[in-house]
Amino acid sequence: MAEKKDPERKIVADNRKARFNYEIGETFEAGIALLGSEVKSLRQGRATIAESYADAKGGEIWLVNANIPEYGQSGPFNNHAPKRPRKLLLHSREIAKLAQGIEREGMTIVPLRMYFNDRGRAKIELALAKGKKLHDKRDTEKKRDWDREKGRLLRAKG
């Protein structure tokens, strides 16, 4: 069943491949340290986080390889680099838990979605995830196809 959308969240970017490629564990909500032109570009709904990930460096968590394109109405000197690393704002306990997960357990930090909350702040939903093997991906695809077929059969009967 599809997830219901929150009325107070404006989703800017969604990483749909993450749930297929990774086994999602614990999720976290983090703020993002952004420049003004990045916020304006996000408000236009122009961002991709499909190939991005988060990394722990120096006791901080950084979002790497997320693409927020340049804001068109900003001048050439006031704009930002589209794929620059961005600092994520988390509590120290959450940072420790994420850093421990990627160091000891061989997991990765995957961004699931980027959105604006009800107060207008840019947030990102992160998950501590473990990569799926090829056979796990096939099982996921089989299960999804069977659920879809089962739904069709039940609708046809009733």
Backbone as CSV, one residue per row, in Angstrom:
resi,resn,N_x,N_y,N_z,CA_x,CA_y,CA_z,C_x,C_y,C_z
1,MET,0.837,-1.169,0.000,0.000,0.000,0.000,0.887,1.240,0.000
2,ALA,0.499,2.235,-0.740,1.300,3.447,-0.860,1.259,4.239,0.443
3,GLU,2.359,4.929,0.720,2.447,5.737,1.917,1.655,7.021,1.735
4,LYS,0.954,7.469,2.762,0.200,8.711,2.673,1.146,9.875,2.860
5,LYS,0.946,10.920,2.075,1.817,12.078,2.155,1.411,12.964,3.318
6,ASP,2.407,13.533,3.975,2.158,14.480,5.051,1.733,15.808,4.441
7,PRO,0.644,16.413,4.879,0.220,17.664,4.290,1.176,18.821,4.585
8,GLU,1.925,18.753,5.712,2.796,19.871,6.051,4.218,19.706,5.511
9,ARG,4.502,18.634,4.776,5.827,18.428,4.190,5.775,18.635,2.687
10,LYS,6.675,19.478,2.182,6.800,19.643,0.742,8.055,18.881,0.323
11,ILE,7.854,17.718,-0.305,8.984,16.884,-0.694,9.659,17.485,-1.922
12,VAL,10.965,17.707,-1.799,11.754,18.305,-2.870,12.396,17.226,-3.720
13,ALA,13.004,16.225,-3.071,13.686,15.151,-3.787,13.438,13.836,-3.057
14,ASP,13.289,12.768,-3.829,13.004,11.458,-3.274,13.963,10.446,-3.893
15,ASN,14.580,9.619,-3.074,15.512,8.602,-3.545,14.764,7.271,-3.610
16,ARG,14.104,7.021,-4.729,13.267,5.833,-4.859,14.087,4.556,-5.006
17,LYS,15.297,4.661,-5.538,16.132,3.474,-5.723,16.728,2.966,-4.412
18,ALA,16.744,3.801,-3.393,17.387,3.416,-2.139,16.719,2.198,-1.521
19,ARG,15.398,2.138,-1.546,14.689,1.015,-0.934,14.876,-0.272,-1.730
20,PHE,15.207,-0.150,-3.006,15.470,-1.336,-3.828,16.908,-1.818,-3.647
21,ASN,17.854,-0.888,-3.567,19.269,-1.246,-3.510,19.787,-1.531,-2.100
22,TYR,19.052,-1.084,-1.068,19.538,-1.222,0.303,18.455,-1.786,1.205
23,GLU,18.893,-2.496,2.244,18.006,-2.884,3.334,18.042,-1.730,4.325
24,ILE,16.923,-1.043,4.473,16.865,0.160,5.290,16.761,-0.225,6.765
25,GLY,17.629,0.355,7.582,17.609,0.137,9.020,16.976,1.323,9.717
26,GLU,17.700,1.882,10.660,17.200,3.011,11.441,17.220,4.296,10.602
27,THR,16.196,5.120,10.754,16.130,6.382,10.002,16.317,7.566,10.947
28,PHE,16.856,8.652,10.398,17.129,9.874,11.148,16.651,11.065,10.326
29,GLU,16.270,12.144,11.016,15.937,13.396,10.352,17.040,14.391,10.678
30,ALA,17.590,15.022,9.649,18.690,15.959,9.858,18.400,17.268,9.133
31,GLY,18.896,18.338,9.698,18.854,19.625,9.024,20.040,19.715,8.074
32,ILE,19.990,20.679,7.159,21.076,20.845,6.189,21.555,22.285,6.248
33,ALA,22.871,22.489,6.304,23.439,23.831,6.270,23.531,24.254,4.803
34,LEU,22.692,25.203,4.408,22.594,25.620,3.009,22.880,27.105,2.845
35,LEU,23.243,27.472,1.624,23.380,28.873,1.256,22.030,29.382,0.739
36,GLY,21.886,30.687,0.636,20.617,31.272,0.206,20.185,30.839,-1.181
37,SER,21.125,30.782,-2.124,20.763,30.388,-3.486,20.369,28.914,-3.548
38,GLU,20.921,28.091,-2.638,20.543,26.679,-2.585,19.108,26.523,-2.091
39,VAL,18.726,27.304,-1.099,17.362,27.241,-0.573,16.367,27.653,-1.656
40,LYS,16.686,28.710,-2.394,15.790,29.177,-3.455,15.653,28.130,-4.557
41,SER,16.746,27.477,-4.888,16.703,26.421,-5.888,15.878,25.240,-5.391
42,LEU,16.005,24.897,-4.103,15.219,23.807,-3.522,13.731,24.145,-3.513
43,ARG,13.401,25.395,-3.233,11.987,25.802,-3.206,11.340,25.657,-4.579
44,GLN,12.147,25.698,-5.624,11.637,25.461,-6.980,11.506,23.967,-7.263
45,GLY,11.947,23.130,-6.322,11.829,21.681,-6.473,12.888,21.065,-7.353
46,ARG,14.050,21.685,-7.405,15.103,21.205,-8.296,16.272,20.643,-7.488
47,ALA,16.213,19.358,-7.192,17.321,18.700,-6.506,17.269,17.213,-6.806
48,THR,18.431,16.569,-6.818,18.496,15.121,-6.976,19.427,14.556,-5.911
49,ILE,18.948,13.502,-5.248,19.758,12.839,-4.226,19.927,11.363,-4.549
50,ALA,19.644,10.980,-5.796,19.659,9.567,-6.179,21.048,8.944,-6.037
51,GLU,22.097,9.644,-6.398,23.434,9.059,-6.336,24.250,9.615,-5.164
52,SER,23.583,10.211,-4.189,24.304,10.804,-3.070,24.382,9.853,-1.878
53,TYR,25.251,10.184,-0.949,25.428,9.426,0.278,25.944,10.381,1.346
54,ALA,25.966,9.935,2.585,26.495,10.751,3.679,27.744,10.087,4.232
55,ASP,28.667,10.908,4.714,29.948,10.414,5.204,30.288,11.116,6.517
56,ALA,30.973,10.424,7.408,31.395,10.995,8.686,32.858,11.415,8.580
57,LYS,33.108,12.710,8.826,34.473,13.238,8.809,34.637,14.218,9.968
58,GLY,35.601,13.982,10.799,35.920,14.924,11.872,34.787,15.148,12.862
59,GLY,34.043,14.125,13.178,32.959,14.269,14.133,31.727,14.955,13.576
60,GLU,31.636,15.067,12.253,30.486,15.672,11.598,30.017,14.763,10.478
61,ILE,28.774,14.918,10.073,28.216,14.146,8.968,28.033,15.093,7.786
62,TRP,28.518,14.678,6.620,28.461,15.494,5.409,27.667,14.771,4.328
63,LEU,26.836,15.501,3.633,26.095,14.974,2.488,26.950,15.190,1.246
64,VAL,27.298,14.093,0.581,28.224,14.136,-0.552,27.467,13.797,-1.834
65,ASN,27.764,14.518,-2.898,27.288,14.228,-4.246,25.789,14.500,-4.456
66,ALA,25.179,15.283,-3.599,23.787,15.690,-3.825,23.808,16.880,-4.781
67,ASN,22.937,16.854,-5.766,22.942,17.893,-6.787,21.804,18.875,-6.542
68,ILE,22.160,20.104,-6.183,21.206,21.213,-6.104,21.664,22.208,-7.166
69,PRO,20.950,22.289,-8.307,21.414,23.147,-9.396,21.447,24.619,-9.006
70,GLU,22.217,25.392,-9.754,22.334,26.825,-9.483,20.988,27.514,-9.654
71,TYR,20.774,28.541,-8.844,19.549,29.332,-8.920,19.687,30.296,-10.085
72,GLY,18.722,30.270,-11.003,18.827,31.030,-12.246,18.849,32.533,-12.077
73,GLN,18.106,33.071,-11.113,18.000,34.518,-10.974,19.103,35.116,-10.114
74,SER,19.973,34.287,-9.588,21.100,34.777,-8.814,22.251,35.073,-9.775
75,GLY,23.024,36.050,-9.454,24.141,36.408,-10.323,25.249,35.371,-10.264
76,PRO,26.245,35.496,-11.131,27.323,34.503,-11.175,28.198,34.504,-9.912
77,PHE,28.223,35.609,-9.173,29.068,35.682,-7.986,28.339,35.239,-6.721
78,ASN,27.017,35.221,-6.762,26.238,34.851,-5.577,25.759,33.417,-5.614
79,ASN,26.132,32.660,-6.623,25.651,31.299,-6.764,26.553,30.312,-6.039
80,HIS,26.152,29.070,-6.027,26.855,28.016,-5.302,27.318,26.933,-6.268
81,ALA,28.220,26.090,-5.798,28.638,24.919,-6.581,27.559,23.846,-6.423
82,PRO,27.033,23.301,-7.526,25.892,22.379,-7.440,26.145,21.102,-6.644
83,LYS,27.349,20.551,-6.680,27.595,19.266,-6.009,28.552,19.398,-4.828
84,ARG,28.565,20.540,-4.184,29.471,20.721,-3.045,29.012,19.874,-1.856
85,PRO,29.934,19.437,-0.980,29.515,18.705,0.220,28.783,19.648,1.175
86,ARG,27.698,19.155,1.767,26.889,19.977,2.661,26.866,19.352,4.050
87,LYS,27.022,20.191,5.059,27.045,19.712,6.438,25.620,19.392,6.883
88,LEU,25.466,18.237,7.544,24.170,17.837,8.087,24.152,18.130,9.581
89,LEU,23.023,18.637,10.043,22.897,19.067,11.426,22.166,17.993,12.227
90,LEU,22.898,17.321,13.093,22.364,16.232,13.916,22.836,16.406,15.354
91,HIS,22.173,15.739,16.286,22.629,15.707,17.670,23.872,14.826,17.755
92,SER,24.703,15.078,18.767,25.973,14.348,18.879,25.755,12.845,19.069
93,ARG,24.680,12.447,19.770,24.393,11.017,19.927,24.068,10.381,18.584
94,GLU,23.313,11.094,17.748,22.965,10.567,16.420,24.204,10.463,15.539
95,ILE,25.076,11.460,15.621,26.322,11.423,14.846,27.161,10.223,15.273
96,ALA,27.256,9.990,16.580,28.034,8.851,17.088,27.445,7.529,16.614
97,LYS,26.127,7.426,16.628,25.470,6.187,16.203,25.697,5.940,14.707
98,LEU,25.597,6.983,13.891,25.827,6.842,12.454,27.286,6.501,12.163
99,ALA,28.209,7.186,12.816,29.638,6.926,12.600,29.991,5.502,13.008
100,GLN,29.427,5.036,14.114,29.682,3.671,14.576,29.120,2.665,13.576
101,GLY,27.965,2.934,13.018,27.356,2.025,12.050,28.178,1.861,10.792
102,ILE,28.751,2.960,10.284,29.523,2.829,9.042,30.930,2.290,9.291
103,GLU,31.478,2.487,10.494,32.824,1.980,10.772,32.820,0.499,11.120
104,ARG,31.972,0.103,12.057,32.017,-1.266,12.568,31.202,-2.248,11.742
105,GLU,30.002,-1.873,11.383,29.080,-2.834,10.795,29.094,-2.849,9.272
106,GLY,29.886,-2.001,8.637,29.961,-1.999,7.187,28.694,-1.498,6.516
107,MET,28.010,-0.587,7.168,26.788,-0.035,6.601,27.095,1.301,5.938
108,THR,26.088,1.864,5.276,26.249,3.162,4.645,25.087,4.054,5.045
109,ILE,25.289,5.359,4.944,24.237,6.323,5.266,23.635,6.786,3.948
110,VAL,22.357,6.461,3.748,21.682,6.750,2.481,20.606,7.806,2.709
111,PRO,20.590,8.871,1.912,19.493,9.832,2.011,18.245,9.276,1.327
112,LEU,17.096,9.345,2.006,15.856,8.823,1.452,15.024,9.916,0.788
113,ARG,14.849,11.052,1.475,14.094,12.152,0.874,14.530,13.479,1.468
114,MET,14.378,14.531,0.674,14.680,15.888,1.100,13.374,16.667,1.033
115,TYR,13.084,17.445,2.073,11.794,18.140,2.131,11.906,19.390,2.991
116,PHE,10.844,20.196,2.945,10.688,21.336,3.839,9.657,20.961,4.888
117,ASN,9.970,21.152,6.167,9.015,20.809,7.219,7.966,21.912,7.364
118,ASP,7.102,21.785,8.369,6.015,22.745,8.535,6.513,24.142,8.910
119,ARG,7.730,24.247,9.444,8.304,25.556,9.775,9.095,26.157,8.619
120,GLY,9.166,25.457,7.492,9.878,25.966,6.322,11.359,25.677,6.317
121,ARG,11.805,24.780,7.153,13.221,24.421,7.222,13.510,23.240,6.298
122,ALA,14.657,23.290,5.624,15.052,22.185,4.746,15.574,21.043,5.608
123,LYS,15.003,19.861,5.419,15.384,18.672,6.177,15.679,17.540,5.206
124,ILE,16.433,16.569,5.702,16.711,15.380,4.907,16.513,14.155,5.802
125,GLU,15.898,13.131,5.244,15.693,11.884,5.977,16.793,10.928,5.567
126,LEU,17.581,10.502,6.554,18.706,9.593,6.327,18.371,8.223,6.890
127,ALA,19.011,7.205,6.336,18.830,5.856,6.865,20.180,5.165,6.929
128,LEU,20.368,4.410,7.985,21.527,3.534,8.105,21.151,2.258,7.371
129,ALA,21.836,1.961,6.271,21.401,0.871,5.401,22.550,-0.058,5.058
130,LYS,22.172,-1.283,4.681,23.137,-2.291,4.251,22.806,-2.652,2.805
131,GLY,23.799,-2.716,1.951,23.583,-3.013,0.540,23.011,-4.397,0.311
132,LYS,22.075,-4.506,-0.634,21.482,-5.804,-0.962,22.328,-6.501,-2.011
133,LYS,22.348,-7.819,-1.942,22.993,-8.626,-2.968,22.023,-8.783,-4.133
134,LEU,22.511,-9.298,-5.252,21.689,-9.434,-6.450,20.489,-10.338,-6.208
135,HIS,20.688,-11.449,-5.492,19.563,-12.366,-5.258,18.509,-11.730,-4.351
136,ASP,18.931,-10.864,-3.425,17.960,-10.161,-2.580,17.116,-9.202,-3.411
137,LYS,17.761,-8.552,-4.391,17.021,-7.634,-5.268,16.000,-8.399,-6.103
138,ARG,16.400,-9.596,-6.561,15.462,-10.420,-7.331,14.272,-10.836,-6.474
139,ASP,14.525,-11.219,-5.233,13.439,-11.592,-4.322,12.491,-10.423,-4.090
140,THR,13.045,-9.243,-3.925,12.215,-8.043,-3.735,11.339,-7.805,-4.953
141,GLU,11.930,-7.949,-6.136,11.170,-7.733,-7.369,10.068,-8.787,-7.533
142,LYS,10.376,-10.065,-7.211,9.363,-11.126,-7.283,8.204,-10.851,-6.337
143,LYS,8.533,-10.434,-5.107,7.500,-10.154,-4.114,6.609,-8.990,-4.577
144,ARG,7.224,-7.947,-5.134,6.461,-6.797,-5.613,5.540,-7.202,-6.767
145,ASP,6.059,-8.015,-7.702,5.234,-8.473,-8.828,4.081,-9.348,-8.344
146,TRP,4.353,-10.223,-7.354,3.298,-11.086,-6.841,2.220,-10.276,-6.123
147,ASP,2.625,-9.284,-5.345,1.643,-8.434,-4.658,0.768,-7.690,-5.666
148,ARG,1.377,-7.217,-6.734,0.625,-6.512,-7.775,-0.369,-7.462,-8.453
149,GLU,0.089,-8.667,-8.777,-0.778,-9.663,-9.425,-1.908,-10.093,-8.497
150,LYS,-1.600,-10.276,-7.206,-2.599,-10.652,-6.220,-3.685,-9.577,-6.118
151,GLY,-3.278,-8.322,-6.138,-4.238,-7.220,-6.103,-5.145,-7.227,-7.317
152,ARG,-4.580,-7.517,-8.487,-5.386,-7.586,-9.718,-6.414,-8.710,-9.625
153,LEU,-5.969,-9.888,-9.139,-6.878,-11.031,-9.030,-8.025,-10.753,-8.043
154,LEU,-7.686,-10.131,-6.916,-8.725,-9.831,-5.919,-9.728,-8.789,-6.441
155,ARG,-9.267,-7.829,-7.208,-10.164,-6.817,-7.777,-11.060,-7.440,-8.838
156,ALA,-10.509,-8.402,-9.615,-11.288,-9.040,-10.678,-12.416,-9.914,-10.090
157,LYS,-12.147,-10.555,-8.938,-13.151,-11.404,-8.306,-14.289,-10.585,-7.690
158,GLY,-13.920,-9.507,-7.023,-14.890,-8.740,-6.241,-15.537,-7.702,-7.018
